[in-house]
Amino acid sequence: MKRLAILGASGHGKVLADMAELLGWQDVIFFDDAKPWIEKAGRWRVEGGTSELIATIQAYNGAIVAIGDNLVRLDKQRLLAESGGALISLVHPQASVSRYASIGAGSVVMAGAVINVDAHVGKGCIINTGATVDHDCELGDGVHLSPGVHLAGGVKVGRESWVGIGASVKQLVSIGDGVVVGAGAAVVQNLPDRCTALGVPARIV
Ligand SMILES: CC(C)(COP(=O)(O)OP(=O)(O)OC[C@H]1O[C@@H](n2cnc3c(N)ncnc32)[C@H](O)[C@@H]1OP(=O)(O)O)[C@@H](O)C(=O)NCCC(=O)NCCS
């Protein structure tokens, strides 16, 4: 039986569990540091916290982190990898990923997402429902593209950046590390590291 451990009993975690079952994982078990206060993530049981997962990691054929905070997700992912966990990535069967694109370990690509030719997605990224990543885009580790984000060709998104729901980024624009792009923004110019940009066209606030 294929057993998958998901760290993070969140709504996002439930989406991953549902997707994992579609992809043939037969036994999906959650871990969350809020155990014992949280016993379940929807219909899936929560077995323990991070330390329990690390202690039993060899019992799982795969492990993935389902934590929305980009920094925490990467940190937990590093911990699991150092503990010998088999970090997997999950790509929804109804996502379209070019055979010439790459997706790093621990990343997830949700239903309706499109990743086009020569795009590279780092480790521990979330390419959320219906997001599109056009040709030649480069995403660093721990990036989150929220639902319905559109990146035109050749866009760069630095590590740990979060692009809010429905935002669009013009071709060849470079977004720095640790940036927050607000929901619905239209990014038409490069953004430096660790800023927040909102609006149409997006302005740094
Ligand atoms: C940008 C963002 C992170 C700011 O969150 P926040 O710090 O809690 O900000 P607040 O809600 O307190 O809003 C602060 C101000 O910014 C404005 N603002 C917030 N988000 C905005 C946006 N996306 N575009 C334009 N203005 C925005 C608010 O109207 C408010 O303005 P005011 O001070 O004139 O009243 C958040 O609004 C956002 O867009 N998050 C993305 C959500 C998302 O993608 N969810 C899906 C996850 S899968």
The ligand as an SDF file (V2000), in Angstrom:
LIG
                    3D

 48 50  0  0  0  0  0  0  0  0999 V2000
   -1.9930   42.2880   -0.0480 C   0  0  0  0  0  0  0  0  0  0  0  0
   -2.5540   41.5950    1.1760 C   0  0  0  0  0  0  0  0  0  0  0  0
   -1.5980   40.4550    1.5860 C   0  0  0  0  0  0  0  0  0  0  0  0
   -2.6370   42.6220    2.2920 C   0  0  0  0  0  0  0  0  0  0  0  0
   -3.2000   42.0370    3.4090 O   0  0  0  0  0  0  0  0  0  0  0  0
   -3.2890   42.8880    4.7730 P   0  0  0  0  0  0  0  0  0  0  0  0
   -1.9180   43.3100    5.1890 O   0  0  0  0  0  0  0  0  0  0  0  0
   -4.0910   42.0760    5.7330 O   0  0  0  0  0  0  0  0  0  0  0  0
   -4.0190   44.1900    4.3060 O   0  0  0  0  0  0  0  0  0  0  0  0
   -5.4290   44.7900    4.7610 P   0  0  0  0  0  0  0  0  0  0  0  0
   -6.5390   43.8800    4.3850 O   0  0  0  0  0  0  0  0  0  0  0  0
   -5.3030   45.2260    6.1940 O   0  0  0  0  0  0  0  0  0  0  0  0
   -5.5250   46.0790    3.8270 O   0  0  0  0  0  0  0  0  0  0  0  0
   -4.6770   47.2070    3.9970 C   0  0  0  0  0  0  0  0  0  0  0  0
   -5.0190   48.2170    2.9220 C   0  0  0  0  0  0  0  0  0  0  0  0
   -4.5890   47.7020    1.6430 O   0  0  0  0  0  0  0  0  0  0  0  0
   -5.7330   47.5920    0.7620 C   0  0  0  0  0  0  0  0  0  0  0  0
   -5.5650   46.3360    0.0250 N   0  0  0  0  0  0  0  0  0  0  0  0
   -5.4350   45.1010    0.5510 C   0  0  0  0  0  0  0  0  0  0  0  0
   -5.2770   44.1960   -0.4220 N   0  0  0  0  0  0  0  0  0  0  0  0
   -5.3220   44.8700   -1.5860 C   0  0  0  0  0  0  0  0  0  0  0  0
   -5.2230   44.4640   -2.9270 C   0  0  0  0  0  0  0  0  0  0  0  0
   -5.0330   43.1690   -3.2460 N   0  0  0  0  0  0  0  0  0  0  0  0
   -5.2680   45.4030   -3.8780 N   0  0  0  0  0  0  0  0  0  0  0  0
   -5.4630   46.7190   -3.5540 C   0  0  0  0  0  0  0  0  0  0  0  0
   -5.5590   47.1640   -2.2750 N   0  0  0  0  0  0  0  0  0  0  0  0
   -5.4980   46.2450   -1.3100 C   0  0  0  0  0  0  0  0  0  0  0  0
   -6.9570   47.5670    1.6690 C   0  0  0  0  0  0  0  0  0  0  0  0
   -8.0910   48.0150    0.9820 O   0  0  0  0  0  0  0  0  0  0  0  0
   -6.5050   48.4920    2.7740 C   0  0  0  0  0  0  0  0  0  0  0  0
   -6.6280   49.8110    2.3330 O   0  0  0  0  0  0  0  0  0  0  0  0
   -7.0270   51.0360    3.3280 P   0  0  0  0  0  0  0  0  0  0  0  0
   -5.8990   51.0960    4.3270 O   0  0  0  0  0  0  0  0  0  0  0  0
   -7.1050   52.1960    2.4210 O   0  0  0  0  0  0  0  0  0  0  0  0
   -8.3260   50.6110    3.9470 O   0  0  0  0  0  0  0  0  0  0  0  0
   -3.9400   40.9580    0.9080 C   0  0  0  0  0  0  0  0  0  0  0  0
   -4.9900   41.9040    0.8750 O   0  0  0  0  0  0  0  0  0  0  0  0
   -3.9970   40.1560   -0.3850 C   0  0  0  0  0  0  0  0  0  0  0  0
   -4.2190   40.6610   -1.4820 O   0  0  0  0  0  0  0  0  0  0  0  0
   -3.8050   38.8210   -0.1930 N   0  0  0  0  0  0  0  0  0  0  0  0
   -3.8870   37.8510   -1.2370 C   0  0  0  0  0  0  0  0  0  0  0  0
   -4.9820   36.8590   -0.8680 C   0  0  0  0  0  0  0  0  0  0  0  0
   -4.9380   35.6020   -1.6880 C   0  0  0  0  0  0  0  0  0  0  0  0
   -4.3370   35.5450   -2.7460 O   0  0  0  0  0  0  0  0  0  0  0  0
   -5.5660   34.5550   -1.1910 N   0  0  0  0  0  0  0  0  0  0  0  0
   -5.5490   33.2660   -1.8340 C   0  0  0  0  0  0  0  0  0  0  0  0
   -4.6320   32.3540   -1.1050 C   0  0  0  0  0  0  0  0  0  0  0  0
   -4.6420   30.7580   -1.8180 S   0  0  0  0  0  0  0  0  0  0  0  0
  1  2  1  0
  2  3  1  0
  2  4  1  0
  2 36  1  0
  4  5  1  0
  5  6  1  0
  6  7  2  0
  6  8  1  0
  6  9  1  0
  9 10  1  0
 10 11  2  0
 10 12  1  0
 10 13  1  0
 13 14  1  0
 14 15  1  0
 15 16  1  0
 15 30  1  0
 16 17  1  0
 17 18  1  0
 17 28  1  0
 18 19  1  0
 18 27  1  0
 19 20  2  0
 20 21  1  0
 21 22  1  0
 21 27  2  0
 22 23  1  0
 22 24  2  0
 24 25  1  0
 25 26  2  0
 26 27  1  0
 28 29  1  0
 28 30  1  0
 30 31  1  0
 31 32  1  0
 32 33  2  0
 32 34  1  0
 32 35  1  0
 36 37  1  0
 36 38  1  0
 38 39  2  0
 38 40  1  0
 40 41  1  0
 41 42  1  0
 42 43  1  0
 43 44  2  0
 43 45  1  0
 45 46  1  0
 46 47  1  0
 47 48  1  0
M  END
$$$$
